[in-house]
């Protein structure tokens, strides 16, 4: 029987927008991410739906910016977040929640634009089955997800 103690929920994507008048890339990197600014490389880079034309990146951690935008956009993919957990949060005994609390308690001019959450299931027999998840979905609030799940189950 599958056990919920073999489940792990983690952030799988985080996207945070910072106002240029209140933040610099150095402040985002050093004071918010607790990383060394010199590790980041500057390149051209764009982000769909925005006018960013440049980026600073270290691995998959990216900070987009551009003259036509009034903000910086921090984007951390699942791989970036795994690195961030392993190299920054865990060694400092911090959780993802504490990372976000630091933002909310100490800063004002930012907006969390996207957070995706993943549930990793380490059970031999899955704790959640696709049919069980489908049964638990509300048609009104999760119609699109249900449609995609149905397509997946029909394959």
Secondary structure as GFF3:
##gff-version 3
##sequence-region A 1 155
A	DSSP	three_ten_helix	4	6	.	.	.	ID=ss1
A	DSSP	beta_strand	7	19	.	.	.	ID=ss2
A	DSSP	alpha_helix	25	27	.	.	.	ID=ss3
A	DSSP	pi_helix	28	32	.	.	.	ID=ss4
A	DSSP	three_ten_helix	37	39	.	.	.	ID=ss5
A	DSSP	beta_strand	41	44	.	.	.	ID=ss6
A	DSSP	beta_strand	54	58	.	.	.	ID=ss7
A	DSSP	beta_strand	61	65	.	.	.	ID=ss8
A	DSSP	beta_strand	71	76	.	.	.	ID=ss9
A	DSSP	alpha_helix	78	84	.	.	.	ID=ss10
A	DSSP	pi_helix	85	89	.	.	.	ID=ss11
A	DSSP	three_ten_helix	90	92	.	.	.	ID=ss12
A	DSSP	alpha_helix	96	106	.	.	.	ID=ss13
A	DSSP	beta_strand	110	121	.	.	.	ID=ss14
A	DSSP	alpha_helix	130	136	.	.	.	ID=ss15
A	DSSP	alpha_helix	143	153	.	.	.	ID=ss16
###
